[in-house]
Amino acid sequence: MREPGFEDLANLWQDAEVGDRAAFEALARRARLKGRLLAYADFALVLLLAGGLLPGIVLAPNPMTIAAAVLLLVATLWLSWTRRRYRQMAATLNTSDPAAFVESSVAYARANLRRVNLSLILTGPLVATAIVFKAAKRSRGGLETLPQGLLEWVSEPRSWIGLAVVALVVLFMLRSRRRLRGELGRLEELRLDYEREKRRDAGIE
Amino acid sequence: MAVNGSKEQLFAQVSSSCMGLISRIALSYEADPPLRHELVQDILLAIWVALPNYRGEASVKTFAASIAQKRCISHVSKRAREPRQVELSTELASAAELPDELALRNDQQRHLIESIQQLPIPQREAIVLCLEGFSYGEMATILGISPNAVMTRCQRAKSNLRSIMGRRS
């Protein structure tokens, strides 16, 4: 087999038509639809909150309204998360070149990591304060009866459900932190690669 | 938007004229077909999002390549674990050729793609653009470096690609 020249390699490369046009067109349609929906995400969030709050004020609590409230909460969180990702993507795309893009991605990853770390640090004290507040409410604010209030609070299954939810949130944050650390590490490596390549381009290395 | 045509028209233009380009850029970063499929979708969404910033200073192809490269970098940096070594499928097969020629060509193509995937990202970007037939000027726009720097980077990438291909064969 003869050693192919660069022209041969280019022909070989350009011949690699991956996938078929119909599938690509379908992807393009889906991306366009998703892009359009995301553009209205802010508006949808306002509608969702207003639409959820108004019946909440008027209707008495019952299993249906509680289920609706949970659904509303999940939808709000999902929408907020999607808006954040969308904005982050839009902001980093505005950079002119890949090296600058990596720089801004590093800055975003660092900011996200700081946010997750702060949330993790604050979760403990906030949960402890909330528990003490609940117990104090039961003991009518008396310091002497606070341990009794705490014991009462702990004996309720609802408290354990609440604590389980908090534990799940903490686990989710720990997972996010691990991922963000990995991403940050890879981005830092990439930044070094670009710097090295830039030095070589200039003939320094 | 400072260019002629609506966002819809521009997007239609990108998706009709840059299918091969976008798919091959994604291929140079992701070997796993389902993940590559997601990556292509992500690139298309990013192009849609970035279209209002397109001023028409560069060609649509240059614009699409620039966005695609950036999304691929994000994809690689967000990857939770090291990429699996996936055997590239025979979907890479090209025009009607004799079975032996076709098999040889597919083998060479697979060899080339796997070697490109091993290059460091800054060189991979340069070599992919080179193979796609972009001029040094266009590549300079996409990579944000001078045309001279593009030339030296391409030389380095070509020589690295050859040595990887040599080692693998």
Interface residues (C-beta under 8 A of the other chain):
Chain A: M1 P4 F6 L9 A10 L12 W13 Q14 D15 A16 E17 V18 G19 R21 F24 E25 L27 A28 R30 A31 R32 K34 G35 L38 Y86 M89 A90 T92 L93 N94 T95 S96 D97 P98 A99 A100 F101 V102 S105 A109 R179 G182 E183 R186 L187 L190 D193 Y194 E197 K198 R200 D201 A202 G203
Chain B: E8 F11 S15 M19 G20 I22 S23 R24 A26 L27 R36 H37 V40 Q41 L44 L45 A46 I47 W48 V49 A50 N53 I67 Q69 K70 I73 S74 V76 S77 K78 R79 A80 E91 L92 S94 A95 L104 R105 Q108 Q109 L112 I113 I116 P120 I121 P122 Q123 E125 C130 L131 E132 G133 I142 L143 G144 I145 N148 A149 T152 R153 R156 K158 L161 S169
